[in-house]
């Protein structure tokens, strides 16, 4: 009578070693270094990380409109050709 019978809906959570194995080596090194810090230093470090994330999210949200505005522009000749093609397609579609 050693092991308890598991409920049908119970899911076994993988061990924490599985998560550590999948982590990048850089993250592991940072975590090892962070363990050596004092509580005050860890708080400062987390605040700096949060600032980095906020700045990154701000720049990524401003990059998209810049990306759209930096795209190619249609000159007058292309626009005239576009209007002509649209008129031809509209006539063809209405037949």
N, C-alpha and C positions, 0 to 999 in steps of 0.2 A: 504494500500500500504506500509506495514511495511518492509517486507523482500524482498531483491532482488532475482530474479530467478537465480539459478546457472547454469552454462554451463554444458553440458553433460559430458565433459572430466575433470571437476574439481573434485578433491579429497579432502575431509575434513581431515585436519591434526589433529590427536588427541591432546588433551591438554597436557601441559608439566607435569601435575600431573601424567599422566599415566606413563611417563618415570621415574619420581621420585619414584613411587610406586614399579616399577620393579627393581630399583637399590638395591644393597646389602646394609645392614645397615652400614658396614664398610666404604663404599664409601661415604655415606651420612655424616657420622661423620667426615671423612677427609675433605670433602667440607665445612662443618660448621666451622671446625678449620681453614681452608684456608681463609675463609672470614674475619677472625680476623687479618690476617697478612698484613703487609705493602706491597706495590708494589715490593720493593727490595727483601723482603723475599720470595714473591711468585715467582719472577724470579729465585732466588737461588734454590727454591724447584723444579721448573720445570726443571732446568738444571740437578739437581740430579736425577730426574725421567728419563730424557732422557738418562743419563749415565747408569742408571740401565737397561733400555731397550736395549741399545747398547751392554752392557756386556752380557745380557741374550741371545740376538740373536747370539752373537759370540760364546758363550758356546754351544748353541743348535746346531749350524752348525758344531762344532767340535765333538760333542757327537756321531753323526751318524757314521762317519768312525771308531771311537773307538768301537762302538757297533758291527759293521761288523767284525772288526779284533778280537774282543773278543769271537767270536762264536766258535763252536766246529770245530776241525780239523780232517780230514780224515787220518787215519794211513795207512801204506802200505798194511795191510791185507784187509782193507775195500776197498781201491782203486783197488786192484787186483780183488776182488769180483765184484766191480762195472764194471770194464772193461769186465769181463767174462759175466756178465748179459747183458751188452750193446751189446756184440758180438752175444749172443744168440737171443736177441730181433731183431737185424738187420737181422740175418738169417731168423727168423720167418717172419719178415715183407717183405722180398724179395721173399718169396715163392709164 
